[in-house]
Amino acid sequence: MASTSAFPLPIDDCRTARNVARGIQRLFARNGIWCLSEMPLRNGRRADLMGVDAKGRVIIVEIKVQRGDLLGDGKWPDYLDFCDRFYWGLPPELDRSPLDGDGYRPDCCGVIVADGYDAEIVRPAPLHALAAARRKVEVERLARAALRRLTVGTDPECAPWGNEA
């Protein structure tokens, strides 16, 4: 959700990204998918949203709120090795037609349109199952990150310890 470029997103775009994330999290929660925002991956990337469904499958959502950011994102394929399903998360006003092009691999990427209240899957993400061993590692990393965030939220003095996620 936060820009990884040299220029941070304008305040309005940050607000829009937070709203898109909120809508997606609400959609996911209704469907038994629980996720964390800004989840670091082992390849140095960071997933905007990463979650686990009721069957233990890992889902990643990459949120884009600007056309230029969407068109200029060459790093998104790096996420595919860490999830069973990959989605693009967009606000309703963003033109999603580029996601239909071959460069965005519509055969393996879903699309969710969301605002601050709700979201809709406009293109389901096909299942590209991770190897069981990799899924286990990713689910454990996600669980540890969630537990660490919960602990630090209740006791900030724990923040310096165990930040290997």
Kinemage of the C-alpha trace (Angstrom):
@kinemage 1
@onewidth
@group {chain A} dominant
@subgroup {mainchain}
@vectorlist {calphas} color= white
{ca met a 1} P 0.000 0.000 0.000
{ca ala a 2} L 2.853 2.358 0.721
{ca ser a 3} L 4.915 3.402 -2.233
{ca thr a 4} L 8.234 1.652 -2.613
{ca ser a 5} L 9.500 4.237 -5.089
{ca ala a 6} L 11.679 7.216 -4.221
{ca phe a 7} L 8.539 9.358 -4.057
{ca pro a 8} L 5.920 8.558 -1.422
{ca leu a 9} L 2.265 8.451 -2.398
{ca pro a 10} L 0.313 11.693 -1.931
{ca ile a 11} L -1.902 11.776 1.165
{ca asp a 12} L -5.091 11.232 -0.868
{ca asp a 13} L -3.573 8.134 -2.499
{ca cys a 14} L -2.511 6.778 0.903
{ca arg a 15} L -6.058 7.269 2.149
{ca thr a 16} L -7.422 5.527 -0.953
{ca ala a 17} L -4.991 2.615 -0.480
{ca arg a 18} L -6.065 2.240 3.160
{ca asn a 19} L -9.715 2.274 2.074
{ca val a 20} L -9.088 -0.374 -0.595
{ca ala a 21} L -7.301 -2.540 1.998
{ca arg a 22} L -10.178 -2.090 4.453
{ca gly a 23} L -12.795 -3.097 1.892
{ca ile a 24} L -10.790 -6.174 0.903
{ca gln a 25} L -10.260 -7.158 4.524
{ca arg a 26} L -14.007 -6.942 5.116
{ca leu a 27} L -14.734 -9.099 2.068
{ca phe a 28} L -12.104 -11.597 3.148
{ca ala a 29} L -13.312 -11.684 6.779
{ca arg a 30} L -16.846 -12.545 5.645
{ca asn a 31} L -15.317 -15.445 3.740
{ca gly a 32} L -13.059 -16.773 6.494
{ca ile a 33} L -9.845 -15.244 5.156
{ca trp a 34} L -7.731 -13.378 7.684
{ca cys a 35} L -4.862 -11.212 6.592
{ca leu a 36} L -2.110 -8.841 7.623
{ca ser a 37} L -1.074 -5.690 5.838
{ca glu a 38} L 2.510 -4.921 4.854
{ca met a 39} L 3.766 -8.490 5.296
{ca pro a 40} L 7.494 -8.867 4.519
{ca leu a 41} L 8.389 -11.768 2.231
{ca arg a 42} L 11.607 -13.756 2.277
{ca asn a 43} L 12.691 -12.281 -1.066
{ca gly a 44} L 12.798 -8.743 0.333
{ca arg a 45} L 9.424 -7.716 -1.095
{ca arg a 46} L 6.448 -6.756 1.032
{ca ala a 47} L 2.888 -7.879 0.322
{ca asp a 48} L 0.255 -5.183 0.764
{ca leu a 49} L -2.093 -7.845 2.152
{ca met a 50} L -1.237 -11.460 2.871
{ca gly a 51} L -3.714 -13.875 4.336
{ca val a 52} L -4.765 -17.436 4.894
{ca asp a 53} L -8.123 -18.960 4.032
{ca ala a 54} L -9.967 -21.673 5.974
{ca lys a 55} L -8.144 -24.390 4.000
{ca gly a 56} L -4.721 -22.976 4.812
{ca arg a 57} L -4.135 -21.493 1.358
{ca val a 58} L -2.068 -18.314 1.172
{ca ile a 59} L -3.462 -15.254 -0.587
{ca ile a 60} L -1.571 -12.087 -1.540
{ca val a 61} L -3.147 -8.829 -2.689
{ca glu a 62} L -1.138 -6.078 -4.373
{ca ile a 63} L -2.974 -2.756 -4.057
{ca lys a 64} L -2.662 -0.093 -6.735
{ca val a 65} L -4.392 3.287 -6.643
{ca gln a 66} L -2.617 5.119 -9.493
{ca arg a 67} L -2.488 4.116 -13.137
{ca gly a 68} L 1.216 4.971 -13.359
{ca asp a 69} L 2.024 2.810 -10.338
{ca leu a 70} L 0.061 -0.073 -11.847
{ca leu a 71} L 1.733 0.246 -15.245
{ca gly a 72} L 5.198 0.694 -13.765
{ca asp a 73} L 5.091 -2.221 -11.329
{ca gly a 74} L 7.538 -4.828 -12.572
{ca lys a 75} L 8.031 -6.511 -9.201
{ca trp a 76} L 4.626 -8.145 -8.807
{ca pro a 77} L 5.656 -11.536 -10.301
{ca asp a 78} L 8.022 -11.859 -7.313
{ca tyr a 79} L 4.954 -12.434 -5.119
{ca leu a 80} L 3.726 -15.484 -7.012
{ca asp a 81} L 6.216 -17.847 -5.350
{ca phe a 82} L 4.700 -17.050 -1.941
{ca cys a 83} L 0.986 -17.571 -2.475
{ca asp a 84} L -1.638 -19.960 -3.764
{ca arg a 85} L -3.749 -17.103 -5.114
{ca phe a 86} L -2.740 -13.597 -6.189
{ca tyr a 87} L -5.070 -10.625 -6.556
{ca trp a 88} L -4.765 -7.044 -7.675
{ca gly a 89} L -6.724 -4.688 -5.385
{ca leu a 90} L -7.966 -1.476 -7.016
{ca pro a 91} L -10.324 1.382 -6.207
{ca pro a 92} L -13.470 1.536 -8.379
{ca glu a 93} L -12.317 4.614 -10.293
{ca leu a 94} L -9.018 3.111 -11.486
{ca asp a 95} L -9.049 1.763 -15.051
{ca arg a 96} L -8.385 -1.953 -14.718
{ca ser a 97} L -8.138 -2.708 -18.440
{ca pro a 98} L -4.304 -3.030 -18.339
{ca leu a 99} L -4.781 -6.097 -16.101
{ca asp a 100} L -6.374 -7.918 -19.040
{ca gly a 101} L -3.120 -7.747 -21.017
{ca asp a 102} L -0.690 -10.662 -21.265
{ca gly a 103} L 1.955 -8.794 -19.251
{ca tyr a 104} L -0.298 -8.972 -16.208
{ca arg a 105} L -0.976 -12.685 -16.644
{ca pro a 106} L -4.759 -12.733 -16.215
{ca asp a 107} L -4.524 -16.532 -16.251
{ca cys a 108} L -3.016 -16.450 -12.760
{ca cys a 109} L -4.123 -13.123 -11.232
{ca gly a 110} L -7.492 -12.156 -9.844
{ca val a 111} L -8.884 -8.638 -9.502
{ca ile a 112} L -10.726 -7.129 -6.549
{ca val a 113} L -12.360 -3.701 -6.671
{ca ala a 114} L -12.801 -2.106 -3.264
{ca asp a 115} L -13.548 1.051 -1.351
{ca gly a 116} L -13.551 1.744 2.379
{ca tyr a 117} L -16.801 -0.141 2.917
{ca asp a 118} L -16.674 -3.294 0.869
{ca ala a 119} L -15.105 -5.109 -2.053
{ca glu a 120} L -16.047 -7.311 -4.963
{ca ile a 121} L -14.025 -9.961 -6.736
{ca val a 122} L -14.419 -9.023 -10.395
{ca arg a 123} L -12.046 -11.723 -11.605
{ca pro a 124} L -11.392 -14.742 -9.379
{ca ala a 125} L -7.774 -15.727 -8.855
{ca pro a 126} L -7.109 -19.253 -10.024
{ca leu a 127} L -5.455 -21.614 -7.591
{ca his a 128} L -1.749 -22.158 -8.247
{ca ala a 129} L -0.966 -24.408 -5.324
{ca leu a 130} L 2.256 -23.901 -3.445
{ca ala a 131} L 4.278 -26.937 -2.512
{ca ala a 132} L 3.114 -28.136 0.908
{ca ala a 133} L 6.483 -27.408 2.530
{ca arg a 134} L 6.548 -23.845 1.192
{ca arg a 135} L 2.938 -23.219 2.267
{ca lys a 136} L 3.783 -24.437 5.769
{ca val a 137} L 6.716 -22.026 5.994
{ca glu a 138} L 4.649 -19.079 4.744
{ca val a 139} L 1.693 -19.789 7.047
{ca glu a 140} L 4.044 -20.082 10.028
{ca arg a 141} L 5.789 -16.817 9.099
{ca leu a 142} L 2.430 -15.087 8.766
{ca ala a 143} L 1.260 -16.450 12.136
{ca arg a 144} L 4.467 -15.342 13.862
{ca ala a 145} L 4.215 -11.864 12.344
{ca ala a 146} L 0.583 -11.574 13.476
{ca leu a 147} L 1.414 -12.727 16.994
{ca arg a 148} L 4.373 -10.345 17.181
{ca arg a 149} L 2.204 -7.408 16.080
{ca leu a 150} L -0.412 -8.330 18.671
{ca thr a 151} L 2.202 -8.614 21.421
{ca val a 152} L 3.942 -5.337 20.537
{ca gly a 153} L 0.541 -3.658 20.322
{ca thr a 154} L -0.176 -4.600 23.926
{ca asp a 155} L 3.415 -4.154 25.180
{ca pro a 156} L 5.504 -1.794 23.026
{ca glu a 157} L 8.621 -2.567 25.060
{ca cys a 158} L 8.727 -5.940 23.283
{ca ala a 159} L 9.290 -4.187 19.924
{ca pro a 160} L 13.082 -4.569 19.789
{ca trp a 161} L 12.973 -8.338 20.236
{ca gly a 162} L 12.436 -11.136 17.713
{ca asn a 163} L 11.806 -9.077 14.595
{ca glu a 164} L 12.957 -11.732 12.101
{ca ala a 165} L 9.668 -11.828 10.120
